[in-house]
Amino acid sequence: MIKIKHEQLPALIDFLSEKYQVYAPVQYGKETAFKKISSASEINKSKYNTSLNPKEIFFPQSEVMFTYDKEGIKTPLPKDKPIAVWGLKTCDTKSIRILDEVFSNAYQMPEKEMYKDPYWIARYKNCLLFSSACNEPLSTCFCNWFDSGPFDKTGSDVYVIDTGNEYIMEGISDSGKAFLENYKAVEQVTPEDQTKIDELKKKAKSYMQPPVELAGLKDKLQDIWDDPIWDEVSAKCINCGACAYICPTCHCFDVSDEGKEDKGKRVRLWDCCMFQLFTKEASGHNPRELSRNRVRQRVMHKYNYFVENYHEFLCTGCGRCVQVCPVNLDIRRVIQKILDYDKAK
Amino acid sequence: MKELQNKVKQLLNDKEIDLVIGWSKGSLPLVSTPVFITEAEQSDQLIFDHTCRNNLATYLTKDRKRLGKEYNKIGIVVKGCDARSIVLYVTENQVKRDKVVIIGVPCQGIFESRKIIDATGGREVLEQKIDGDQVILKGRGFEIKVSRDKVLRDCCLSCRYPDAPEYDYFIGEHRGEIDVKDEFKLVDDFEKKSSAERWQFITEEYSKCIRCYACRNVCPSCYCNYCFVDNNDPQWVGKTPEVTDNIIFHLIRNLHLAGRCVDCGACVSACPVNIDLRPLNKKVEKEMKERFGYTAGLDINEKPAMASHRENEKQDFIMG
């Protein structure tokens, strides 16, 4: 482990910028979001996670898949420098790694069956993720439900702890270790620093509510798929897409053709299972016409279907959906309700 | 609060209603959550305070089934703006007056979370309490007192009708019509800007839109079975969240709300990216008032603005 002083961050960002396009949390209107930066002065140093999610760095809300004209088809894959992201929280880092399983298919499938998404890979390849320990989790945070916590290092390339005046950094992956070895302007960590880290860790942990045991959740969901409980769960949902669009792991998309016969483009856009249109078929039939079925789909995808396919939840407990839901349909309460539910009664 | 709970308990026990839509305590200190109650003993969950931001009328049209059933008679707890939405529904033949039991509550204004965040300097509020005309906000390592007017929504600060204009029962004291002097100050200021400044405001604000449609879906007046943005054959609006298409979505929604917006602020509170939606909403409201003498949702016997004509209406926009 090594450390740099807060004042040395601009130099670190400049050094990173030589080889990488650097993304970091910035003020974006009244919100905070991950945007490309050219200097450290643009960084928003809020202790909390950003209001908008980091998935848009690698999986933008709209992506041109190809353009066409009379000359033919062009596929404009991004060919910039690799991406480095500063200021991710542990939940954010984990969500990017989960999405990589979807788009690059790290999940163990036979090679020829793997789908490798060229657009995701073009941005994700050789990326360097600086993952920060979370000193002050919000009351909406529930990362500790998912075998994680505010000081989880999993998924980091470089793990960063902000002690108030210094950043302590630890290389976790090979690329993270290599980066720190190349970065000379650093000091070694002292035993006092270790004490500081332990204190911060203890404090962050004390801010969080005790985790809810999710071991039985997947099977429970399987069991209640056709249960009237979904009418109750979904009653207040107004079926907007705020939760899904603010979520760092939701990744459903739509493909839309924009243009005319002789010139145009095909665009990939975020879509959301809360919308009626999401499953509406050309015949006019809609298998998820009812709100209850759409709400069920979102819960099932995150805590059952995805677990079945990828052996982990499609949720990192970042709490963004809890913050933005216009009707306070708190996913934590939904999960708790399902776990407490006794079908027989 | 107790009075409201008892009233609802009685209405459910007497079978005067078979469902009540109200607010209950939310999972976060600054927000409440809509609740649907069918059993008298659940009435204790009902609350009414500064956190009741949702316009509950919206649930009367969005999906007529709640909890998997249709109801014969629905009770609904309302602020002034929610009641005006119900009046609008009756005038637009969306809800039959005798199918709803309207329970008015005296509204003192609703919190604007964004203003509270600003008041605490971005720190998280874990507890709030009203103390006279002050609000006490507590979080980790801080406790501050702010004047209530500083953290109420803009629409509440310029609200003329805090009481339900139409109700079956009213719980608590009426506040009466409030003599707001500068109801349209926001619009007046906006109109004074140059066209370049106005355009800059519109492009800046609407470029942030992520097209989650939370504004449309919480809006009581947006109840089209099929919204124009969802139409894909032909596709009227591009699905890409580019500023031009975002503006088309918001402007058409604005115009579609002419004479129908009650300025309940639900869209403003719902927006996850805090777009300043109100100037254009209020502009259309002002036009309707000045040109047609029409304010939405006040008179249950009035014909909707877009379905009526008065001889003395200004027609200069047609005649030039």
Chai-1 contact restraints between the chains, C-beta under 6 A:
chainA,res_idxA,chainB,res_idxB,connection_type,confidence,min_distance_angstrom,max_distance_angstrom,comment,restraint_id
A,G29,B,K208,contact,1.0,0.0,6.0,A-B,restraint_1
A,K30,B,N274,contact,1.0,0.0,6.0,A-B,restraint_2
A,E31,B,V273,contact,1.0,0.0,6.0,A-B,restraint_3
A,Q61,B,P241,contact,1.0,0.0,6.0,A-B,restraint_4
A,S62,B,T240,contact,1.0,0.0,6.0,A-B,restraint_5
A,L138,B,E124,contact,1.0,0.0,6.0,A-B,restraint_6
A,S139,B,L126,contact,1.0,0.0,6.0,A-B,restraint_7
A,P228,B,G68,contact,1.0,0.0,6.0,A-B,restraint_8
A,D231,B,L67,contact,1.0,0.0,6.0,A-B,restraint_9
A,D231,B,G68,contact,1.0,0.0,6.0,A-B,restraint_10
A,E232,B,L67,contact,1.0,0.0,6.0,A-B,restraint_11
A,A235,B,F36,contact,1.0,0.0,6.0,A-B,restraint_12
A,A235,B,R66,contact,1.0,0.0,6.0,A-B,restraint_13
A,A235,B,L67,contact,1.0,0.0,6.0,A-B,restraint_14
A,K236,B,P34,contact,1.0,0.0,6.0,A-B,restraint_15
A,I238,B,N217,contact,1.0,0.0,6.0,A-B,restraint_16
A,I238,B,V218,contact,1.0,0.0,6.0,A-B,restraint_17
A,N239,B,N217,contact,1.0,0.0,6.0,A-B,restraint_18
A,C240,B,C212,contact,1.0,0.0,6.0,A-B,restraint_19
A,C240,B,Y213,contact,1.0,0.0,6.0,A-B,restraint_20
A,C240,B,A214,contact,1.0,0.0,6.0,A-B,restraint_21
A,C240,B,N217,contact,1.0,0.0,6.0,A-B,restraint_22
A,G241,B,C212,contact,1.0,0.0,6.0,A-B,restraint_23
A,A242,B,C212,contact,1.0,0.0,6.0,A-B,restraint_24
A,A242,B,A214,contact,1.0,0.0,6.0,A-B,restraint_25
A,A242,B,P272,contact,1.0,0.0,6.0,A-B,restraint_26
A,Y245,B,I210,contact,1.0,0.0,6.0,A-B,restraint_27
A,Y245,B,C212,contact,1.0,0.0,6.0,A-B,restraint_28
A,I246,B,P272,contact,1.0,0.0,6.0,A-B,restraint_29
A,S256,B,K239,contact,1.0,0.0,6.0,A-B,restraint_30
A,V267,B,T240,contact,1.0,0.0,6.0,A-B,restraint_31
A,L269,B,K239,contact,1.0,0.0,6.0,A-B,restraint_32
A,L277,B,D230,contact,1.0,0.0,6.0,A-B,restraint_33
A,S291,B,D63,contact,1.0,0.0,6.0,A-B,restraint_34
A,V324,B,P272,contact,1.0,0.0,6.0,A-B,restraint_35
A,P326,B,A214,contact,1.0,0.0,6.0,A-B,restraint_36
A,P326,B,V218,contact,1.0,0.0,6.0,A-B,restraint_37
A,P326,B,A270,contact,1.0,0.0,6.0,A-B,restraint_38
A,V327,B,P34,contact,1.0,0.0,6.0,A-B,restraint_39
A,N328,B,G26,contact,1.0,0.0,6.0,A-B,restraint_40
A,N328,B,S27,contact,1.0,0.0,6.0,A-B,restraint_41
A,N328,B,V31,contact,1.0,0.0,6.0,A-B,restraint_42
A,N328,B,T33,contact,1.0,0.0,6.0,A-B,restraint_43
A,D330,B,S27,contact,1.0,0.0,6.0,A-B,restraint_44
A,R333,B,S27,contact,1.0,0.0,6.0,A-B,restraint_45
